Amino acid sequence: MVAPLKVGIAGLGTVGASVVRLIEGQREALALRSGRPIEVVAVTARSRAKDRGLDLRKVRWVASPERLAADPEIDVFVELMGGAGDPAHGAVVAALKAGKAVVTANKALLARHGVALAALAEKQGVALNFEAAVCGGIPVIKTLREGLAGNAITRIYGILNGTCNYILSKMEQDKRSFDDCLKEAQRLGYAEADPSFDIDGHDTAQKLSILASLTFGTRLDEQAVYVEGIRSITTADLAAADELGYRIKLLGVAVRTDKGIEQRVHPTMVPKDSAIAQVMGVTNAVTIDADGMAPVTLVGPGAGGLATASSVVSDIADVARGVRIPPFGRPQGKLTISRKAPMQRHEGGYYIRLLAVDKPGTAATIARRLAQQSISLESIVQRHRGPAGGADPRRQGPVPVILITYATTEDAVRKALAAVKRDRVISGAPQLIRIEKN
Ligand SMILES: NC(=O)c1ccc[n+]([C@@H]2O[C@H](COP(=O)([O-])OP(=O)(O)OC[C@H]3O[C@@H](n4cnc5c(N)ncnc54)[C@H](OP(=O)(O)O)[C@@H]3O)[C@@H](O)[C@H]2O)c1
């Protein structure tokens, strides 16, 4: 009889409680698949008294995460509390120092301390697994670390935040405002009371920084990610995108360019026939461009107790099997410092929505400013003008104009728009959305 793998879990919330249930529910199958039984022997959380709907009578309660981390009876420390600081950070360090494998779902911890934790895990010769930290139930870390170990990957991009995708999908389908759809997402529990971390793109940026490190073998650097959120997206943009054959998604994109590695998070127009454009609601998706084959797209639940627990349990099963792969796919000392490609040098197509002032020469001025920056246009759409200026029929409102450019640089677009603004031929700030081709 092989000795069971003894698991200690810190955090019994949405994910932790589901992990306990899943290990219990899949006891036999897990033992067969992992080669040994897996047993939860000790747990901790903030409140011992809370009813979690779990039978913990045979499981030892430990007073604190730090104590559980150093508990001599456990083989693997599972951190499901969250947060980049203590107790998560201190407890994970303590567990690694005590020579225990660690499994965590904590993207914030990895984005902040991933490099140091990976070095410590390697020094101690133990696993540090974090499948659940990116895209909850989608096995994207395993795909990058193991499934595509033999491929050179040129680009990875995805919908990494279900809240944003839910809001954008609802705005498009129901033609409702951003504020309205955000409130609905909050009512349904898809968005936090303070939604800024999600809708301003920071959650996506943390996940992207982890994926970029695995993809390109670079040292994780959250600060290298350019971030824009979805607050500025209007139903007018979604309708225009639809007419032009695109959808708007908040994407995290990491791509190798000749100027370095570009890591960016921003609302993005994606062709309607692309795999990623089909992903609606809270679902997540990641597309990987690897050499020698067509793009691989993984689609699935990005959050939720059971979905996330499935990734955590898969990581625990790997520990039971004795699988130990360097956390970021290669020895920590071999991760390179990535050369950050400056956003001004980003190249691609752009969607630009302007409010053109109704006076002679406006169109010619805009065209001249674009031409001065060598920007060519793929299409121009002029909308119905805005409301006329009061009772005077001679005073007309500005005219919405939508431009789609061929590939150009961010710098050129910004310079052209700044010049157009100085020329006073547009009203308000132009809307700018980058286009990502499949
Ligand atoms: N929820 C998801 O769908 C999802 C998806 C992917 C990744 N994740 C990640 O999974 C982790 C857990 O998320 P969650 O949604 O399960 O969180 P949660 O429901 O808020 O649960 C957090 C748990 O940690 C415990 N805890 C918090 N602070 C503690 C402390 N100082 N000492 C001891 N225990 C403490 C809480 O104890 P009490 O119960 O006693 O308060 C609770 O049981 C996070 O890193 C999150 O980013 C979650």
The ligand as an ORCA input file, in Angstrom:
! r2SCAN-3c Opt
* xyz 0 1
  N     -13.345     32.328     -6.648
  C     -12.873     32.030     -7.850
  O     -13.637     31.747     -8.774
  C     -11.387     32.019     -8.119
  C     -10.910     31.726     -9.422
  C      -9.540     31.668     -9.658
  C      -8.667     31.936     -8.619
  N      -9.159     32.256     -7.387
  C      -8.189     32.511     -6.322
  O      -8.379     31.572     -5.280
  C      -8.053     32.155     -4.032
  C      -9.240     31.998     -3.086
  O     -10.357     32.639     -3.622
  P     -11.830     32.427     -3.028
  O     -12.756     33.000     -4.039
  O     -12.017     31.031     -2.582
  O     -11.791     33.404     -1.755
  P     -12.816     33.461     -0.545
  O     -14.101     32.811     -0.877
  O     -12.820     34.866     -0.075
  O     -12.100     32.564      0.576
  C     -10.932     32.960      1.231
  C     -10.669     31.979      2.362
  O      -9.444     32.335      2.972
  C      -9.645     32.467      4.385
  N      -8.807     33.529      4.879
  C      -8.755     34.806      4.462
  N      -7.882     35.502      5.194
  C      -7.363     34.632      6.097
  C      -6.430     34.737      7.148
  N      -5.854     35.918      7.430
  N      -6.138     33.636      7.853
  C      -6.735     32.469      7.598
  N      -7.635     32.295      6.605
  C      -7.945     33.367      5.883
  C     -11.108     32.802      4.563
  O     -11.523     32.404      5.862
  P     -13.057     32.559      6.361
  O     -13.881     31.693      5.464
  O     -13.052     32.067      7.746
  O     -13.371     34.011      6.232
  C     -11.750     31.998      3.439
  O     -12.024     30.701      3.870
  C      -7.676     33.612     -4.342
  O      -6.297     33.724     -4.495
  C      -8.362     33.868     -5.672
  O      -7.733     34.883     -6.439
  C     -10.494     32.295     -7.122
*
